């Protein structure tokens, strides 16, 4: 039997369930992984969530996250709690010798992220950060084409994450809308993915000129005892002030001098979860978006230009990792499958004792860009992201 990796999950809400399900599914899709995740212990303040965790296979649960950190059978821990708790829990887990899979943005800002990264380097443990969109087969193919020079020298880049989860004034004031609980708003929640994708596909970002705005300044407080999620809607007149931004945008400069643009919104009307990149080169172009995650738009410049145009490529068995989930093109993969790929990457890192991307250092590079955008919004000047 394969060696086991004892798994702990701290925070058993939606994202904790996604992490748990990914561990449960990983050997179905990657039987050759060589290690077997064992659901040892979950932690959450909710009795209902703990009961669910036990139903789906956890050997034990606790109200106290420290019980997971202190459990000698736990080798690796998922941290899927509100942002304000990331640093304390991740550092405690790392100092206890646990490997950590933590959701972005890894704290309230770059200082928190740096503290986690420093702790991980000192302890010699591996980390993974939840930049799951990197793992989409179409995105993996796009990166390979860019790296191979198939679209020529990159000279234009645009990235967006336009989400509608908070576009109604009766959207509940969950923890995501308060700076003391979340840090930034659309920057840490959505722009983090946009920035990471740009740096993953092309190059590090050097500096930014940014703007931010809060478009719905007050929201209804959730009923007592019900924290709600950022998808919840609440009727009532008990309104509270929103403490962070709904929208952010930036012009940015890659190392090397090429300029691009980024935008993120949680209050837009129309798009649902439109995370999209468009990257153009001297000989071609590529585009991808989350709402159609199994499609890659590819433009190759022809000699005479007669039939120039985008071709839509459907992800299929010839693309990275697709065949582990579906037999052929046109049978789509979904969001949760990307999380299984993330779990495979994390468990392989633990198995080999080898840090793989994306880890906390990648989130730190992203966090510095996010803070540069926020500083620029305040100063009105270009700000360094290095």
C-alpha positions as CSV (number, residue, x, y, z in Angstrom):
1,X,0.0,0.0,0.0
2,X,1.2,3.5,-0.7
3,X,2.6,5.7,2.1
4,X,-0.1,7.9,3.6
5,X,-0.1,11.7,4.1
6,X,-2.2,12.7,7.0
7,X,-4.5,15.6,6.0
8,X,-5.9,18.3,8.2
9,X,-8.4,21.0,7.0
10,X,-8.9,24.2,9.1
11,X,-12.1,25.9,8.0
12,X,-14.8,23.5,6.7
13,X,-17.0,25.9,4.7
14,X,-17.3,25.9,0.9
15,X,-13.5,26.1,0.3
16,X,-12.7,23.6,3.0
17,X,-15.2,21.2,1.4
18,X,-13.5,21.7,-2.0
19,X,-10.1,20.9,-0.5
20,X,-11.5,17.9,1.2
21,X,-13.2,16.6,-1.9
22,X,-10.0,17.1,-3.9
23,X,-8.1,14.9,-1.5
24,X,-10.8,12.3,-1.7
25,X,-10.8,12.3,-5.5
26,X,-7.1,12.6,-6.3
27,X,-6.3,8.9,-6.5
28,X,-9.3,8.3,-8.8
29,X,-7.7,10.6,-11.4
30,X,-4.0,10.0,-10.5
31,X,-3.6,6.4,-9.2
32,X,0.1,6.5,-9.9
33,X,0.6,9.4,-7.4
34,X,2.4,7.0,-5.0
35,X,0.9,8.4,-1.8
36,X,-2.5,8.2,-0.3
37,X,-4.2,11.2,1.5
38,X,-5.7,10.3,4.8
39,X,-8.4,12.6,6.2
40,X,-7.2,12.8,9.8
41,X,-8.8,15.9,11.3
42,X,-10.9,18.9,10.4
43,X,-11.6,22.0,12.4
44,X,-14.4,24.6,12.3
45,X,-16.5,26.5,14.9
46,X,-19.7,25.2,13.2
47,X,-21.1,22.0,14.7
48,X,-23.0,21.4,11.4
49,X,-19.9,21.7,9.3
50,X,-17.9,19.4,11.6
51,X,-20.7,16.8,11.4
52,X,-20.5,17.0,7.6
53,X,-16.8,16.5,7.7
54,X,-17.1,13.4,9.7
55,X,-19.8,12.0,7.3
56,X,-17.4,12.4,4.4
57,X,-14.5,10.7,6.0
58,X,-12.6,12.7,8.6
59,X,-11.5,10.5,11.5
60,X,-12.0,13.4,13.9
61,X,-13.0,17.0,14.1
62,X,-12.5,19.9,16.6
63,X,-13.8,23.3,17.3
64,X,-10.3,24.5,17.9
65,X,-7.9,24.8,14.9
66,X,-4.9,24.2,17.2
67,X,-6.0,20.6,17.7
68,X,-5.3,20.0,14.0
69,X,-1.9,21.7,14.2
70,X,-1.0,19.6,17.3
71,X,-2.2,16.3,15.9
72,X,0.9,14.1,15.3
73,X,-1.0,12.1,12.6
74,X,-1.4,15.3,10.5
75,X,1.4,15.9,7.9
76,X,-0.2,18.6,5.8
77,X,-2.9,21.2,6.5
78,X,-5.3,23.2,4.3
79,X,-6.0,26.7,5.6
80,X,-9.4,27.7,4.3
81,X,-10.5,30.4,6.7
82,X,-11.1,34.2,6.4
83,X,-8.0,36.2,5.5
84,X,-7.3,37.7,8.9
85,X,-6.6,34.2,10.3
86,X,-4.3,33.0,7.5
87,X,-1.0,34.2,9.0
88,X,-1.5,33.0,12.6
89,X,-2.7,29.5,11.5
90,X,-0.3,29.0,8.6
91,X,2.8,30.1,10.7
92,X,1.7,27.8,13.6
93,X,1.2,24.9,11.2
94,X,4.6,25.5,9.6
95,X,6.4,25.8,12.9
96,X,4.9,22.5,13.9
97,X,6.5,21.0,10.8
98,X,3.3,20.7,8.7
99,X,3.2,21.3,5.0
100,X,0.6,23.9,4.1
101,X,-2.0,24.5,1.3
102,X,-3.4,27.9,2.0
103,X,-5.9,30.0,0.1
104,X,-4.9,33.4,-1.4
105,X,-4.3,36.1,-0.4
106,X,-2.4,34.5,2.5
107,X,-3.2,37.2,5.1
108,X,-4.3,40.8,5.1
109,X,-1.4,42.1,3.0
110,X,2.2,41.5,1.9
111,X,3.6,41.7,5.5
112,X,1.4,38.7,6.5
113,X,2.4,36.8,3.3
114,X,6.0,37.5,3.9
115,X,5.8,36.2,7.4
116,X,4.3,32.9,6.2
117,X,6.9,32.6,3.4
118,X,9.8,33.3,5.8
119,X,8.5,30.6,8.3
120,X,8.2,28.1,5.5
121,X,11.8,28.7,4.3
122,X,13.1,28.3,7.9
123,X,11.1,25.1,8.5
124,X,11.9,23.5,5.2
125,X,8.2,22.6,4.5
126,X,6.4,22.9,1.2
127,X,3.5,25.3,0.5
128,X,0.8,25.6,-2.1
129,X,-1.4,28.7,-2.7
130,X,-4.8,28.4,-4.3
131,X,-4.1,29.8,-7.7
132,X,-6.1,27.0,-9.3
133,X,-6.7,28.6,-12.7
134,X,-3.0,28.0,-13.6
135,X,-3.9,24.3,-13.8
136,X,-6.6,24.5,-16.5
137,X,-5.4,22.4,-19.5
138,X,-6.1,25.3,-21.9
139,X,-4.0,27.7,-19.7
140,X,-1.2,25.2,-19.5
141,X,-1.3,24.9,-23.3
142,X,-1.3,28.7,-23.6
143,X,1.8,29.0,-21.4
144,X,3.6,26.4,-23.4
145,X,2.9,28.2,-26.7
146,X,4.1,31.5,-25.2
147,X,7.3,29.9,-23.9
148,X,7.9,28.2,-27.2
149,X,7.7,31.5,-29.0
150,X,4.7,30.4,-31.1
151,X,3.1,33.9,-30.9
152,X,6.4,35.7,-31.2
153,X,7.5,38.4,-28.8
154,X,4.7,39.4,-26.4
155,X,3.8,43.0,-26.8
156,X,0.3,43.4,-25.4
157,X,-1.4,41.9,-22.3
158,X,-4.9,42.5,-20.8
159,X,-6.2,40.6,-17.8
160,X,-9.6,41.0,-16.0
161,X,-11.7,39.3,-13.3
162,X,-15.2,40.7,-13.5
163,X,-17.6,39.1,-11.0
164,X,-21.1,39.9,-10.1
165,X,-21.4,38.4,-6.6
166,X,-21.8,41.8,-4.9
167,X,-23.5,43.8,-7.6
168,X,-26.8,44.3,-5.6
169,X,-27.1,46.7,-2.6
170,X,-28.8,44.0,-0.6
171,X,-25.7,41.7,-0.8
172,X,-24.8,40.7,2.8
173,X,-21.9,42.5,4.6
174,X,-19.9,39.3,5.1
175,X,-16.3,39.3,6.3
176,X,-15.1,40.0,2.8
177,X,-16.3,43.6,3.0
178,X,-14.3,44.6,6.1
179,X,-10.7,45.5,6.1
180,X,-10.0,44.1,9.5
181,X,-11.2,40.6,8.3
182,X,-10.3,40.6,4.6
183,X,-7.7,43.3,4.1
184,X,-8.4,44.6,0.6
185,X,-11.6,43.7,-1.3
186,X,-11.6,43.1,-5.0
187,X,-7.8,43.3,-5.0
188,X,-7.1,40.4,-2.7
189,X,-10.1,38.3,-3.8
190,X,-10.1,38.7,-7.5
191,X,-7.1,40.8,-8.8
192,X,-4.8,38.3,-7.0
193,X,-5.7,35.8,-9.7
194,X,-5.3,38.3,-12.5
195,X,-1.9,39.4,-11.3
196,X,-0.7,35.8,-10.7
197,X,-1.8,34.8,-14.2
198,X,0.0,37.6,-15.9
199,X,3.2,36.8,-14.0
200,X,2.8,33.1,-14.6
201,X,2.3,33.5,-18.4
202,X,4.6,36.3,-19.2
203,X,7.0,37.9,-16.7
204,X,7.2,39.6,-13.3
205,X,5.4,42.9,-13.0
206,X,7.8,45.9,-12.2
207,X,5.5,48.8,-11.4
208,X,1.9,49.9,-11.5
209,X,-0.4,52.9,-11.9
210,X,-3.7,52.0,-10.2
211,X,-7.1,53.2,-9.2
212,X,-9.7,51.7,-6.8
213,X,-13.3,52.5,-5.9
214,X,-16.0,51.4,-3.6
215,X,-19.3,51.6,-5.6
216,X,-21.7,50.3,-3.0
217,X,-20.6,51.9,0.2
218,X,-23.1,50.4,2.7
219,X,-24.5,46.9,2.9
220,X,-27.0,45.1,5.2
221,X,-25.7,43.3,8.3
222,X,-26.4,39.6,8.3
223,X,-28.8,38.4,11.0
224,X,-27.3,37.7,14.4
225,X,-25.6,34.3,14.4
226,X,-25.5,34.1,10.6
227,X,-22.2,35.3,9.1
228,X,-23.5,34.8,5.6
229,X,-21.3,34.5,2.5
230,X,-20.4,37.1,-0.1
231,X,-23.2,35.5,-2.2
232,X,-25.9,36.0,0.4
233,X,-28.6,38.6,0.1
234,X,-30.3,40.2,3.1
235,X,-33.4,42.3,3.5
236,X,-33.5,45.0,6.2
237,X,-32.4,48.5,7.1
238,X,-29.4,47.6,9.5
239,X,-26.7,48.9,7.2
240,X,-22.9,49.0,7.8
241,X,-20.1,50.7,6.0
242,X,-18.1,48.7,3.5
243,X,-14.4,49.0,4.4
244,X,-12.6,48.0,1.2
245,X,-12.8,48.4,-2.6
246,X,-15.3,47.0,-5.0
247,X,-13.3,47.7,-8.1
248,X,-9.6,48.1,-9.0
249,X,-7.7,48.7,-12.2
250,X,-4.1,49.3,-13.2
251,X,-1.8,50.0,-16.0
252,X,1.4,48.0,-15.3
253,X,4.9,47.5,-16.7
254,X,6.5,44.0,-17.0
255,X,10.2,43.7,-16.4
256,X,11.5,44.4,-19.8
257,X,9.3,47.4,-20.3
258,X,6.1,46.1,-22.0
259,X,2.9,47.7,-20.6
260,X,-0.4,46.0,-20.0
261,X,-3.7,46.5,-18.1
262,X,-5.5,44.7,-15.3
263,X,-9.0,45.1,-13.9
264,X,-11.1,43.4,-11.2
265,X,-14.7,44.1,-10.0
266,X,-17.0,42.3,-7.6
267,X,-20.0,44.6,-8.5
268,X,-20.2,44.5,-12.2
269,X,-23.5,43.8,-14.0
270,X,-23.4,41.4,-16.9
271,X,-20.4,39.1,-16.5
272,X,-20.8,36.4,-13.8
273,X,-17.2,35.2,-13.2
274,X,-15.3,36.5,-16.2
275,X,-11.7,35.9,-15.5
276,X,-10.0,36.4,-18.8
277,X,-6.6,37.1,-20.3
278,X,-5.6,38.3,-23.8
279,X,-2.0,38.1,-24.7
280,X,-0.7,39.2,-28.1
281,X,2.7,38.8,-29.7
282,X,4.4,39.7,-33.0
283,X,3.2,36.6,-34.7
284,X,0.0,35.5,-32.9
285,X,-2.3,35.9,-30.0
286,X,-4.1,33.8,-27.3
287,X,-7.1,34.4,-25.1
288,X,-8.8,32.3,-22.4
289,X,-11.6,32.9,-19.9
290,X,-13.0,31.0,-16.9
291,X,-16.6,31.0,-18.0
292,X,-15.4,28.9,-21.0
293,X,-12.5,27.3,-19.4
294,X,-12.2,24.4,-21.8
295,X,-11.6,26.7,-24.8
296,X,-8.5,28.5,-25.9
297,X,-8.7,31.2,-28.6
298,X,-5.6,31.1,-30.8
299,X,-4.6,33.5,-33.6
300,X,-1.6,32.7,-35.9
301,X,-0.5,35.4,-38.3
302,X,-0.5,34.0,-41.9
303,X,1.8,35.0,-44.7
304,X,-0.9,36.7,-46.9
305,X,-3.5,37.5,-44.3
306,X,-6.4,36.3,-46.4
307,X,-7.9,34.0,-43.8
308,X,-6.5,35.5,-40.6
309,X,-8.7,35.0,-37.6
310,X,-9.0,33.3,-34.2
311,X,-9.4,29.5,-34.0
312,X,-11.2,28.1,-31.0
313,X,-9.4,25.1,-29.6
314,X,-11.3,22.7,-27.4
315,X,-9.2,21.2,-24.6
316,X,-8.8,17.5,-25.2
317,X,-6.8,14.5,-24.4
318,X,-3.7,15.9,-26.1
319,X,-3.5,18.8,-23.6
320,X,-1.9,18.6,-20.2
321,X,-3.9,16.7,-17.6
322,X,-7.2,16.6,-19.5
323,X,-7.2,12.9,-20.1
324,X,-7.1,12.2,-16.3
325,X,-10.7,13.6,-16.2
326,X,-12.3,13.2,-19.6
327,X,-11.8,11.0,-22.6
328,X,-12.0,13.6,-25.4
329,X,-12.5,17.1,-26.5
330,X,-16.0,18.6,-26.0
331,X,-16.6,16.7,-22.7
332,X,-15.9,19.6,-20.3
333,X,-13.8,19.7,-17.1
334,X,-15.1,21.9,-14.3
335,X,-13.8,24.1,-11.5
336,X,-13.6,21.3,-8.9
337,X,-11.3,19.4,-11.3
338,X,-8.8,22.2,-11.2
339,X,-8.8,21.8,-7.4
340,X,-8.0,18.1,-7.9
341,X,-5.0,19.1,-10.0
342,X,-4.0,21.5,-7.3
343,X,-4.2,18.7,-4.7
344,X,-2.1,16.4,-6.9
345,X,0.5,19.1,-7.2
346,X,0.5,19.7,-3.4
347,X,0.7,16.0,-2.5
348,X,3.5,15.4,-5.0
349,X,5.4,18.3,-3.5
350,X,5.0,16.7,0.0
351,X,5.9,13.3,-1.4
352,X,9.1,14.6,-2.9
353,X,10.0,17.2,-0.3
354,X,10.3,19.6,-3.3
355,X,8.7,23.0,-3.5
356,X,6.6,23.5,-6.6
357,X,4.7,26.4,-8.0
358,X,2.5,28.1,-7.0
359,X,3.8,28.4,-3.4
360,X,3.7,31.2,-0.9
361,X,6.7,32.9,-2.6
362,X,4.5,33.3,-5.7
363,X,1.7,34.8,-3.6
364,X,4.3,37.2,-2.1
365,X,5.3,38.4,-5.5
366,X,1.6,38.9,-6.3
367,X,0.9,40.7,-2.9
368,X,3.6,43.2,-3.7
369,X,1.8,44.1,-7.0
370,X,-1.5,44.4,-5.2
371,X,0.0,46.8,-2.6
372,X,1.6,48.8,-5.4
373,X,-1.8,49.2,-7.1
374,X,-3.3,50.3,-3.7
375,X,-0.5,52.7,-3.0
376,X,-0.8,54.2,-6.5
377,X,-4.5,54.7,-6.1
378,X,-3.7,56.8,-3.0
379,X,-0.6,58.7,-4.5
380,X,-1.7,59.1,-8.1
381,X,1.8,58.1,-9.2
382,X,3.4,55.0,-10.6
383,X,4.5,52.7,-7.7
384,X,7.2,50.0,-7.7
385,X,6.0,46.4,-7.3
386,X,9.4,44.9,-6.5
